[in-house]
Amino acid sequence: MSTSFVIPAPVIPSLPVVGDSKRFPVNRIYCVGRNYADHAREMGHDPDREPPFFFMKPATAIVTDGQAMAYPALSKDVHHELEMVVALGKGGSNITVDQALDHVWGYGLGLDMTRRDLQGEAKKMGRPWDTGKAFDQSAPCSALVPVSQCGHLSRGRIYLTVNGQVKQDGDLAMMIWNVPETIAYLSTLFTLMPGDLIFSGTPAGVAAVQRGDVLEGHVEGLPVLHTKIV
């Protein structure tokens, strides 16, 4: 029996898949905070003392690769944060580290765009980060690559260029909490579901963007993430 709704049902957010006409449906977006030691230090924190922590973006914040991102309202300090994206094909809770990679469907790249001024105000007042992190179009993403094509990525250069100049530059091996550990820890806090995305953290070099900037994110073996700020 089909379900009817009193208003039109929202469209399911999705990402393209390399080499496939079918798309990956996106359920929730989890982001790992300060998961590269050099980025934690540049934000004024000691990476050796922190367990992983998480915040969320709505799936509707996705900007499909190649589309422009609108500079958000009520901010004068919007920062780029390039991250490898982990796309889950299976869900579960209390997943062990040894089992975690079995839940990964594929990988891509994403930008955790941040209204740094609004985030800073929220931090000072002890309030949630939603206004700084979860705004419209705050999650530009590349197409996804299935694990069957790229394997599991645990090391390799990750870097972002802005107008052709390298701004962020690191290696996936520099993560404080690697992908299996992150999935396992996150699954103790939430029951993970197929279609969930995990933004796995950003290397150092985050900085402000301006209208007209062209951003390109790179990890070997994954599609280039491309967006323009308008």
C-alpha positions as CSV (number, residue, x, y, z in Angstrom):
1,M,0.0,0.0,0.0
2,S,1.6,3.3,-1.1
3,T,1.9,6.2,1.4
4,S,0.3,9.5,0.6
5,F,1.4,12.8,2.2
6,V,-0.4,16.1,3.0
7,I,2.4,18.0,1.2
8,P,4.8,16.9,-1.5
9,A,7.5,14.6,-0.1
10,P,11.0,16.0,-0.2
11,V,13.4,14.8,-2.8
12,I,16.0,12.4,-1.4
13,P,19.5,14.1,-1.6
14,S,21.9,12.0,-3.6
15,L,25.4,11.9,-5.0
16,P,26.6,10.7,-8.4
17,V,28.7,7.5,-8.6
18,V,31.7,7.2,-10.9
19,G,31.0,4.8,-13.8
20,D,27.3,4.3,-12.9
21,S,24.1,6.0,-13.9
22,K,22.6,5.1,-10.5
23,R,23.1,7.5,-7.6
24,F,24.0,7.1,-3.9
25,P,21.1,8.2,-1.6
26,V,22.3,10.4,1.3
27,N,20.7,9.9,4.7
28,R,22.8,11.8,7.3
29,I,26.1,13.6,7.3
30,Y,28.4,13.2,10.3
31,C,31.5,15.3,10.6
32,V,34.5,14.5,12.7
33,G,36.0,17.5,14.5
34,R,39.7,18.2,14.6
35,N,40.8,14.8,13.4
36,Y,44.2,16.0,12.0
37,A,46.8,17.0,14.7
38,D,48.1,20.0,12.7
39,H,44.5,21.4,12.2
40,A,43.7,20.8,15.9
41,R,46.8,22.8,16.8
42,E,46.0,25.7,14.4
43,M,42.5,25.9,16.1
44,G,44.2,26.1,19.5
45,H,43.6,22.6,20.8
46,D,45.8,19.7,22.0
47,P,45.1,16.7,19.8
48,D,46.7,14.3,22.2
49,R,44.0,14.8,24.8
50,E,40.8,14.7,22.8
51,P,38.6,11.7,22.0
52,P,36.8,12.1,18.7
53,F,33.7,14.3,18.7
54,F,31.1,14.9,16.0
55,F,28.7,17.4,14.6
56,M,26.1,17.0,11.8
57,K,25.0,18.7,8.6
58,P,21.7,18.1,6.9
59,A,21.8,16.0,3.8
60,T,20.1,18.9,2.0
61,A,23.4,20.9,2.5
62,I,25.0,18.9,-0.3
63,V,26.2,20.7,-3.4
64,T,26.9,18.3,-6.2
65,D,30.4,18.4,-7.7
66,G,30.8,21.1,-10.3
67,Q,27.9,23.2,-9.1
68,A,28.6,26.7,-7.6
69,M,28.2,27.3,-3.9
70,A,26.4,30.5,-2.8
71,Y,28.3,32.6,-0.3
72,P,26.1,32.2,2.8
73,A,24.2,35.0,4.5
74,L,25.0,36.6,7.8
75,S,28.8,35.8,7.6
76,K,31.9,37.7,6.6
77,D,34.3,34.9,7.5
78,V,33.5,31.6,5.6
79,H,36.3,29.0,5.6
80,H,37.1,25.9,3.5
81,E,37.8,22.5,5.1
82,L,38.6,19.7,2.7
83,E,37.8,16.2,3.9
84,M,37.7,12.6,2.6
85,V,34.1,11.4,2.7
86,V,33.2,7.9,3.8
87,A,29.9,6.6,2.4
88,L,28.3,3.8,4.3
89,G,26.5,0.9,2.5
90,K,25.6,-1.0,5.7
91,G,24.5,0.3,9.1
92,G,24.7,-1.0,12.7
93,S,25.6,-0.1,16.3
94,N,28.5,-1.0,18.4
95,I,30.5,-2.0,15.3
96,T,34.0,-3.3,16.1
97,V,37.1,-1.7,14.5
98,D,37.8,-5.0,12.7
99,Q,34.3,-5.0,11.2
100,A,34.1,-1.3,10.4
101,L,35.4,-1.3,6.8
102,D,32.8,-3.9,5.8
103,H,30.2,-1.2,6.3
104,V,31.9,1.2,3.8
105,W,30.4,1.4,0.3
106,G,32.8,4.0,-1.1
107,Y,34.7,7.2,-0.8
108,G,34.6,10.7,-2.1
109,L,35.7,14.2,-1.2
110,G,33.7,16.9,0.6
111,L,34.1,20.5,1.8
112,D,32.9,21.2,5.3
113,M,32.3,24.9,4.7
114,T,32.1,26.9,7.9
115,R,30.8,30.3,8.9
116,R,33.8,30.7,11.2
117,D,32.5,34.0,12.8
118,L,29.1,32.4,13.7
119,Q,30.9,29.3,14.9
120,G,33.2,31.4,17.1
121,E,30.2,33.2,18.6
122,A,28.5,29.9,19.4
123,K,31.6,28.6,21.1
124,K,32.0,31.7,23.3
125,M,28.3,31.3,24.4
126,G,28.5,27.5,24.9
127,R,25.9,27.0,22.2
128,P,25.6,24.4,19.4
129,W,27.5,25.0,16.1
130,D,24.6,24.5,13.8
131,T,24.6,28.1,12.5
132,G,28.3,27.9,11.7
133,K,28.3,24.4,10.2
134,A,24.8,23.3,9.0
135,F,23.8,26.1,6.7
136,D,22.5,25.7,3.2
137,Q,25.0,24.5,0.6
138,S,27.7,23.9,3.3
139,A,28.7,20.5,2.0
140,P,30.0,20.5,-1.6
141,C,30.8,16.9,-2.5
142,S,32.4,15.0,-5.4
143,A,31.1,11.9,-7.0
144,L,31.6,8.7,-5.1
145,V,33.9,5.8,-6.0
146,P,32.9,2.3,-4.9
147,V,35.3,0.4,-2.7
148,S,35.5,-2.2,-5.5
149,Q,37.2,0.3,-7.7
150,C,39.4,2.3,-5.3
151,G,39.9,0.0,-2.3
152,H,40.1,1.4,1.2
153,L,42.1,4.6,1.5
154,S,44.2,5.0,4.6
155,R,47.1,7.1,3.3
156,G,47.8,9.4,0.4
157,R,48.1,13.1,-0.2
158,I,45.0,15.2,0.4
159,Y,45.1,18.8,-0.7
160,L,43.0,21.8,-1.7
161,T,43.8,24.6,-4.1
162,V,42.1,27.9,-4.2
163,N,42.4,29.7,-7.5
164,G,45.3,27.3,-8.4
165,Q,47.3,27.9,-5.2
166,V,47.7,25.1,-2.6
167,K,46.0,26.1,0.7
168,Q,45.5,22.8,2.5
169,D,48.0,20.0,2.2
170,G,48.3,16.8,4.3
171,D,48.1,13.0,4.2
172,L,45.3,10.7,5.1
173,A,47.7,8.8,7.3
174,M,47.9,11.9,9.5
175,M,44.3,11.3,10.9
176,I,44.3,11.0,14.7
177,W,41.4,8.5,14.4
178,N,41.5,6.5,11.2
179,V,38.4,5.5,9.3
180,P,37.7,2.1,11.1
181,E,38.2,3.7,14.5
182,T,35.9,6.6,13.6
183,I,33.1,4.3,12.4
184,A,33.4,2.1,15.5
185,Y,33.3,5.0,17.9
186,L,30.5,6.8,16.1
187,S,28.4,3.6,16.1
188,T,28.5,3.6,19.9
189,L,26.7,7.0,19.8
190,F,24.3,6.4,17.0
191,T,22.8,3.5,15.1
192,L,24.5,4.0,11.7
193,M,22.4,3.6,8.6
194,P,23.0,2.8,4.9
195,G,23.4,6.2,3.1
196,D,25.1,7.9,6.0
197,L,28.2,10.0,5.1
198,I,31.2,10.6,7.4
199,F,33.3,13.6,6.7
200,S,36.6,12.3,8.2
201,G,38.4,15.6,9.2
202,T,40.5,18.2,7.6
203,P,44.3,18.9,7.4
204,A,45.8,22.3,8.4
205,G,45.5,25.4,6.2
206,V,41.8,26.3,6.6
207,A,41.2,29.9,5.5
208,A,38.6,32.3,4.4
209,V,37.0,32.2,0.9
210,Q,35.7,35.1,-1.2
211,R,33.1,35.3,-4.0
212,G,34.7,34.3,-7.2
213,D,37.1,31.8,-5.7
214,V,37.5,28.4,-7.4
215,L,38.2,25.5,-5.1
216,E,39.6,22.1,-6.1
217,G,40.0,19.2,-3.7
218,H,42.3,16.3,-4.5
219,V,43.0,12.8,-3.2
220,E,44.8,10.3,-5.4
221,G,42.3,7.7,-6.6
222,L,39.2,9.9,-6.1
223,P,37.5,12.4,-8.4
224,V,38.6,16.0,-8.1
225,L,36.1,18.1,-6.2
226,H,35.4,21.3,-7.9
227,T,33.2,24.3,-6.9
228,K,33.1,28.0,-7.2
229,I,32.0,30.5,-4.6
230,V,29.4,32.9,-6.0
